[in-house]
């Protein structure tokens, strides 16, 4: 049997390779790192997570991304299996030790007999064979130019940012305290998964002033793009209004200062554990485009981080994605070249889980096609089906932007006897999705 070729061993490409090999079809996985590096990646490992270490909510009854987790687990997904193996305490979220996670994904794929790994850059679109392009938002310049030449349209683009990581030992725990928002979690470790740094009103106002006045990364001449609203740099949020951060990542609700329980913080900066050892913490929601010198100066204004030592400072980079509603069919194939499938963030989904889920679908579809079977996507009632419907025709092409999975992409629930409240509506969405996804799996 001719192998399926995959370009890119990120989350989408890794999941696609796993699904294809599990179906008994050979795979050649092409990865340019570490031969060719990117701005954001630091290793040559597969499924390297760069912007955050969180897969977001793991609630599969009341949350759309939690439902997506459920579907990927039900489909035997490698990414979710390794995320579960390397899970870190994070309240109701699924956060992982990113290095151990990547190491095990890499080991699993390299150990699979049906998967051959080839290192090096693919600079042109292949003309023959069955291919999945899962190069992500940091597609190399050469391959990106080849894609644009083939599609006849400029790829859309947006700027994406990375949050800083702090060494735990440098956090002042006489000022900061451990608590998950609303004490959420099934045990004490979960309920104390976050480190919280409180601010008074004066401290918050001084921080905003310094943030707005800081030196920021300037983009190259002629380089224009918007920001994805789900991953805005803190400077952009602050520029939209002085209270924006206080109602966003710095909101003080659901938290009580253990050192001063009678004083309500005006704002709170949260840090989430970034590795299993608990030696590294990610500043939650603090993606930034400040220059490195400004970052250390401004971030050390946060009470509890005045002596912070940084394992990694934040940064910003340009991401590209396809106008998928005009270019891809519902099997994720390029309409003009059906032997080419696209998967992951380059298709216009946003988020680690969403990217991996599109890799899972592309892999299953490619494996079925290799066996002479046409595999339709799951119904739009499922999280995966809702996403693929959105990116391959459900979205308005003229205004297409990256999208996280959310219940707004699901067909409405029939509200028998009147309008359903959120408490009833969300479980109805996820219950229906589980039924349809089980049926989709059973039909293969």
C-alpha positions as CSV (number, residue, x, y, z in Angstrom):
1,X,0.0,0.0,0.0
2,X,1.3,3.5,-0.9
3,X,2.1,5.5,2.2
4,X,0.3,8.7,3.2
5,X,2.8,11.6,3.5
6,X,2.4,14.2,6.2
7,X,4.2,17.5,6.3
8,X,4.7,18.8,9.9
9,X,4.9,16.9,13.2
10,X,3.1,19.4,15.3
11,X,0.0,18.4,17.2
12,X,-2.1,18.0,14.0
13,X,0.5,16.1,12.0
14,X,1.4,13.8,15.0
15,X,-2.2,12.9,15.6
16,X,-2.8,12.3,11.9
17,X,0.2,10.0,11.7
18,X,-1.0,8.0,14.7
19,X,-4.5,7.6,13.3
20,X,-3.3,6.5,9.9
21,X,-0.9,3.9,11.4
22,X,-3.6,2.6,13.7
23,X,-5.7,1.9,10.6
24,X,-2.8,-0.2,9.2
25,X,-1.7,2.3,6.5
26,X,2.0,3.3,6.2
27,X,3.0,6.9,6.9
28,X,5.9,9.0,6.0
29,X,6.1,11.9,8.5
30,X,8.2,14.9,7.3
31,X,9.4,17.4,9.9
32,X,11.8,20.2,9.1
33,X,12.9,20.8,12.7
34,X,15.7,20.8,13.9
35,X,17.2,21.1,10.4
36,X,15.2,24.3,9.8
37,X,14.1,26.2,12.9
38,X,11.2,28.5,13.6
39,X,10.9,31.6,15.8
40,X,8.7,29.9,18.4
41,X,9.9,26.3,18.6
42,X,12.9,25.5,20.8
43,X,13.4,21.8,20.1
44,X,13.1,19.2,17.3
45,X,10.5,17.2,19.2
46,X,7.1,16.4,17.9
47,X,3.9,18.1,19.2
48,X,5.9,20.9,20.8
49,X,3.6,23.3,22.6
50,X,4.8,26.9,22.4
51,X,2.2,29.4,23.4
52,X,0.8,27.8,26.5
53,X,0.7,24.4,28.3
54,X,-3.1,24.3,28.6
55,X,-5.7,22.4,26.7
56,X,-8.4,24.5,28.5
57,X,-11.5,23.1,30.1
58,X,-11.8,19.3,30.6
59,X,-15.5,19.5,31.4
60,X,-17.2,17.3,28.8
61,X,-20.7,18.1,30.0
62,X,-20.9,21.9,30.0
63,X,-18.0,23.0,27.8
64,X,-17.4,22.7,24.0
65,X,-13.7,22.1,24.3
66,X,-14.3,19.5,27.0
67,X,-16.6,17.7,24.6
68,X,-13.8,17.9,21.9
69,X,-11.5,16.2,24.5
70,X,-14.1,13.5,25.0
71,X,-14.4,12.8,21.2
72,X,-10.6,12.6,20.8
73,X,-10.3,10.2,23.7
74,X,-13.2,8.1,22.2
75,X,-11.3,8.0,18.9
76,X,-8.1,6.7,20.5
77,X,-6.3,10.0,20.1
78,X,-2.5,10.0,20.8
79,X,-2.5,13.7,21.8
80,X,-5.2,13.3,24.5
81,X,-3.6,10.0,25.8
82,X,-0.3,11.8,26.3
83,X,-1.9,14.9,27.8
84,X,-3.7,12.7,30.3
85,X,-0.4,10.9,31.1
86,X,1.4,14.2,31.7
87,X,-1.5,16.2,33.3
88,X,-0.7,18.9,35.8
89,X,-2.9,20.4,38.5
90,X,-4.9,23.2,36.9
91,X,-8.3,23.4,38.5
92,X,-10.9,22.4,35.9
93,X,-8.4,22.8,33.0
94,X,-6.2,20.2,31.4
95,X,-2.6,21.5,31.6
96,X,0.4,19.4,30.8
97,X,4.1,19.2,31.3
98,X,4.9,20.3,27.8
99,X,8.5,18.8,27.6
100,X,7.5,15.3,28.9
101,X,4.4,15.4,26.7
102,X,6.4,16.2,23.5
103,X,9.0,13.6,24.4
104,X,6.4,10.8,24.8
105,X,4.6,11.8,21.6
106,X,7.9,11.7,19.7
107,X,8.8,8.4,21.2
108,X,5.4,6.8,20.4
109,X,5.5,7.9,16.8
110,X,9.2,6.9,16.2
111,X,8.5,3.5,17.7
112,X,5.5,2.8,15.4
113,X,6.6,0.3,12.7
114,X,4.3,1.8,10.1
115,X,5.6,5.4,10.6
116,X,8.8,6.5,8.8
117,X,10.2,9.9,9.9
118,X,12.1,12.0,7.4
119,X,13.8,15.2,8.6
120,X,14.1,18.2,6.2
121,X,12.1,20.9,4.7
122,X,9.5,20.3,1.9
123,X,9.6,23.5,-0.1
124,X,7.1,22.6,-2.9
125,X,3.6,21.2,-3.0
126,X,3.9,17.5,-4.1
127,X,2.3,16.7,-7.4
128,X,1.8,12.9,-6.8
129,X,0.7,10.7,-3.9
130,X,-1.6,11.3,-1.0
131,X,-0.4,14.1,1.3
132,X,-1.6,15.9,4.5
133,X,-0.2,19.4,5.0
134,X,-0.1,20.1,8.7
135,X,2.6,22.7,8.9
136,X,0.7,25.0,11.3
137,X,0.8,28.8,11.5
138,X,4.6,28.8,11.1
139,X,4.7,27.2,7.7
140,X,8.1,27.8,6.1
141,X,8.3,30.8,3.7
142,X,9.1,28.5,0.7
143,X,6.1,26.2,1.3
144,X,3.9,29.1,2.1
145,X,4.7,30.7,-1.2
146,X,4.0,27.4,-3.0
147,X,0.6,27.2,-1.3
148,X,-0.3,30.8,-2.3
149,X,0.8,30.1,-5.8
150,X,-1.4,27.0,-6.0
151,X,-4.5,28.5,-4.4
152,X,-4.3,31.8,-6.3
153,X,-5.1,33.7,-3.1
154,X,-3.1,35.3,-0.4
155,X,-3.2,33.4,2.9
156,X,-4.9,35.4,5.6
157,X,-2.8,36.2,8.6
158,X,-2.9,37.3,12.2
159,X,-0.3,37.9,14.9
160,X,0.0,35.4,17.8
161,X,1.8,36.0,21.1
162,X,3.6,33.8,23.7
163,X,3.4,34.3,27.5
164,X,6.5,34.4,29.8
165,X,7.5,31.6,32.1
166,X,8.8,32.2,35.6
167,X,11.0,30.1,37.8
168,X,8.9,29.1,40.8
169,X,11.7,29.6,43.3
170,X,11.8,33.3,42.4
171,X,8.1,34.0,43.3
172,X,7.6,35.7,46.6
173,X,5.1,33.5,48.4
174,X,4.9,35.9,51.3
175,X,2.9,38.1,48.9
176,X,1.4,35.5,46.5
177,X,-0.8,32.6,47.5
178,X,-2.0,29.3,46.0
179,X,-5.7,29.0,45.1
180,X,-7.7,28.0,42.0
181,X,-10.5,30.5,41.2
182,X,-13.6,29.7,43.2
183,X,-11.6,26.9,44.8
184,X,-12.4,24.7,41.8
185,X,-10.9,21.2,41.8
186,X,-11.6,17.7,43.0
187,X,-8.8,17.7,45.6
188,X,-6.5,20.0,47.5
189,X,-3.8,19.9,44.8
190,X,-6.4,21.0,42.1
191,X,-7.9,23.7,44.4
192,X,-4.4,25.2,45.0
193,X,-3.1,24.8,41.4
194,X,-2.6,28.5,40.7
195,X,-0.3,31.1,42.2
196,X,-2.0,34.5,42.7
197,X,-0.3,37.9,42.8
198,X,-2.6,40.6,44.2
199,X,-2.7,44.3,43.2
200,X,-4.1,47.4,44.9
201,X,-5.8,50.0,42.7
202,X,-2.6,52.2,42.8
203,X,-0.4,49.2,41.8
204,X,-2.7,48.3,39.0
205,X,-2.8,51.9,37.6
206,X,1.0,52.1,37.8
207,X,1.3,48.8,36.0
208,X,-1.0,49.9,33.2
209,X,0.9,53.1,32.8
210,X,4.2,51.2,32.5
211,X,2.7,48.7,30.1
212,X,1.4,51.3,27.7
213,X,4.6,53.2,27.8
214,X,6.9,50.2,27.3
215,X,9.0,49.5,24.3
216,X,7.3,47.0,22.0
217,X,8.2,44.8,19.0
218,X,7.9,46.7,15.7
219,X,6.9,44.6,12.7
220,X,8.7,44.7,9.4
221,X,7.7,47.3,6.9
222,X,4.7,46.2,4.9
223,X,3.9,43.4,7.4
224,X,0.2,43.8,8.4
225,X,-2.2,41.5,10.1
226,X,-4.8,41.6,12.8
227,X,-4.8,39.9,16.2
228,X,-6.7,36.8,17.1
229,X,-9.1,37.9,19.9
230,X,-8.6,34.7,21.9
231,X,-4.8,35.4,22.2
232,X,-4.4,39.2,22.5
233,X,-1.2,40.7,23.8
234,X,-1.7,42.4,27.2
235,X,-0.6,45.7,25.7
236,X,-3.4,45.5,23.1
237,X,-5.9,44.8,25.7
238,X,-4.7,47.6,27.9
239,X,-4.8,50.0,24.9
240,X,-8.5,49.2,24.5
241,X,-9.3,50.5,28.0
242,X,-7.6,50.8,31.3
243,X,-10.0,48.3,32.9
244,X,-9.9,45.7,30.1
245,X,-7.2,43.6,31.8
246,X,-9.0,43.8,35.2
247,X,-12.1,42.2,33.5
248,X,-9.9,39.7,31.6
249,X,-6.8,37.8,32.7
250,X,-6.4,40.0,35.8
251,X,-10.0,39.7,37.2
252,X,-10.0,39.3,41.0
253,X,-13.2,37.3,41.3
254,X,-13.4,34.0,43.0
255,X,-10.1,34.5,45.0
256,X,-9.3,35.4,48.6
257,X,-5.8,36.6,49.6
258,X,-4.6,34.1,52.1
259,X,-2.3,36.7,53.6
260,X,-4.9,39.4,53.9
261,X,-8.3,37.7,53.8
262,X,-10.2,40.8,54.7
263,X,-8.8,42.9,51.8
264,X,-10.3,42.4,48.4
265,X,-7.6,42.7,45.6
266,X,-8.3,45.2,42.9
267,X,-6.7,42.9,40.4
268,X,-4.9,39.5,40.4
269,X,-2.2,38.0,38.2
270,X,-2.4,34.2,38.0
271,X,0.4,31.8,37.3
272,X,-0.2,28.2,36.3
273,X,2.2,25.3,36.8
274,X,4.1,24.6,33.6
275,X,6.0,21.3,34.4
276,X,5.5,18.2,36.6
277,X,8.4,19.3,38.9
278,X,6.6,22.5,39.7
279,X,9.7,24.5,39.0
280,X,8.2,26.6,36.2
281,X,5.0,28.7,36.1
282,X,3.3,30.3,33.1
283,X,1.8,33.8,33.6
284,X,-1.8,33.1,32.5
285,X,-3.1,35.3,29.7
286,X,0.0,37.4,29.6
287,X,0.9,37.0,26.0
288,X,3.1,40.0,25.2
289,X,4.9,41.9,22.4
290,X,7.0,43.9,24.8
291,X,10.7,43.9,24.1
292,X,12.7,41.7,26.4
293,X,14.2,44.5,28.5
294,X,10.8,46.1,29.0
295,X,9.2,42.8,29.9
296,X,11.5,42.1,32.9
297,X,11.1,45.7,34.1
298,X,7.3,45.8,33.8
299,X,6.5,42.3,35.0
300,X,8.6,42.8,38.1
301,X,6.1,45.5,39.1
302,X,3.6,42.7,39.9
303,X,3.6,42.1,43.6
304,X,5.2,38.7,44.3
305,X,7.2,38.9,41.0
306,X,9.5,41.7,42.1
307,X,12.4,39.3,42.1
308,X,11.1,37.1,39.3
309,X,13.6,35.1,37.2
310,X,12.3,34.2,33.8
311,X,12.9,30.8,32.1
312,X,11.4,32.2,28.9
313,X,10.2,35.7,28.0
314,X,7.2,36.3,25.8
315,X,7.2,37.1,22.1
316,X,5.1,37.6,19.1
317,X,5.1,36.1,15.6
318,X,3.0,36.2,12.4
319,X,0.7,33.3,11.8
320,X,-0.9,32.3,8.5
321,X,-4.0,30.3,7.7
322,X,-6.0,29.4,4.6
323,X,-9.3,30.9,3.6
324,X,-10.6,27.4,4.0
325,X,-14.3,28.0,3.2
326,X,-13.3,28.8,-0.4
327,X,-10.4,26.3,-0.7
328,X,-11.2,23.1,1.1
329,X,-14.0,20.5,0.7
330,X,-15.6,18.7,3.6
331,X,-13.0,16.0,3.4
332,X,-10.4,18.7,4.1
333,X,-9.0,18.3,0.6
334,X,-7.8,21.2,-1.5
335,X,-10.6,21.5,-4.1
336,X,-8.1,22.2,-6.9
337,X,-5.8,19.3,-5.9
338,X,-7.7,16.6,-4.1
339,X,-4.6,14.6,-3.3
340,X,-3.6,17.3,-0.9
341,X,-5.4,17.6,2.5
342,X,-4.8,20.3,5.1
343,X,-5.0,19.8,8.8
344,X,-4.4,21.8,12.0
345,X,-4.2,25.5,12.7
346,X,-3.4,26.4,9.0
347,X,-7.0,25.5,8.2
348,X,-8.3,28.3,10.4
349,X,-9.0,26.5,13.7
350,X,-7.5,28.1,16.8
351,X,-6.1,26.2,19.8
352,X,-4.1,23.1,20.5
353,X,-7.0,20.8,20.9
354,X,-8.8,22.0,17.8
355,X,-5.6,21.7,15.7
356,X,-5.0,18.1,16.9
357,X,-8.7,17.2,16.3
358,X,-8.4,18.4,12.7
359,X,-5.3,16.2,12.4
360,X,-7.3,13.2,13.8
361,X,-10.1,13.7,11.2
362,X,-7.6,14.3,8.3
363,X,-5.7,11.1,9.3
364,X,-8.8,9.0,9.5
365,X,-10.1,10.3,6.2
366,X,-6.8,9.7,4.4
367,X,-6.4,6.2,5.8
368,X,-10.0,5.3,4.7
369,X,-9.3,6.8,1.2
370,X,-6.1,4.7,1.0
371,X,-8.3,1.6,1.5
372,X,-10.8,2.8,-1.2
373,X,-13.4,4.0,1.3
374,X,-14.9,7.5,1.4
375,X,-15.2,8.5,5.0
376,X,-17.6,11.4,5.7
377,X,-17.0,13.7,8.6
378,X,-19.0,13.2,11.8
379,X,-22.3,15.1,12.0
380,X,-22.4,18.8,12.8
381,X,-23.9,18.0,16.1
382,X,-20.5,16.8,17.3
383,X,-17.6,19.1,18.3
384,X,-15.4,17.8,15.5
385,X,-18.2,18.0,13.0
386,X,-19.1,21.5,14.0
387,X,-15.5,22.7,13.5
388,X,-15.1,21.1,10.1
389,X,-18.4,22.4,8.9
390,X,-17.4,25.9,10.0
391,X,-14.0,25.9,8.3
392,X,-15.1,24.2,5.1
393,X,-18.3,26.1,4.3
394,X,-20.2,27.3,7.4
395,X,-18.2,30.4,7.9
396,X,-18.4,33.6,5.8
397,X,-15.4,33.5,3.5
398,X,-15.1,37.3,3.4
399,X,-14.7,37.6,7.1
400,X,-13.2,34.2,7.9
401,X,-11.0,34.3,11.1
402,X,-9.5,31.6,13.3
403,X,-12.1,30.0,15.6
404,X,-12.0,28.0,18.8
405,X,-14.7,25.3,19.2
406,X,-17.7,26.8,20.9
407,X,-21.4,26.0,21.2
408,X,-22.3,28.8,18.8
409,X,-21.0,26.4,16.0
410,X,-23.4,23.7,17.0
411,X,-27.0,23.4,15.5
412,X,-29.5,24.8,18.0
413,X,-31.1,22.4,20.5
414,X,-34.9,22.1,20.2
415,X,-36.2,23.8,23.3
416,X,-39.3,21.7,24.0
417,X,-41.7,23.6,26.2
418,X,-39.8,26.9,25.9
419,X,-36.4,28.3,25.9
420,X,-33.7,26.2,27.7
421,X,-31.4,27.9,30.1
422,X,-27.6,27.4,29.9
423,X,-27.7,24.9,32.7
424,X,-29.8,22.6,30.6
425,X,-28.7,23.6,27.2
426,X,-25.0,22.8,27.4
427,X,-25.5,19.2,28.7
428,X,-28.1,18.8,25.9
429,X,-25.5,19.8,23.3
430,X,-22.8,17.5,24.7
431,X,-25.2,14.6,25.2
432,X,-26.4,14.8,21.6
433,X,-22.8,15.2,20.4
434,X,-21.7,12.0,22.3
435,X,-24.5,10.0,20.7
436,X,-23.7,11.1,17.2
437,X,-19.9,10.6,17.7
438,X,-20.4,7.1,19.0
439,X,-22.5,6.4,15.9
440,X,-19.8,7.8,13.6
441,X,-17.1,5.6,15.2
442,X,-19.3,2.5,15.0
443,X,-19.9,3.1,11.3
444,X,-16.2,2.8,10.4
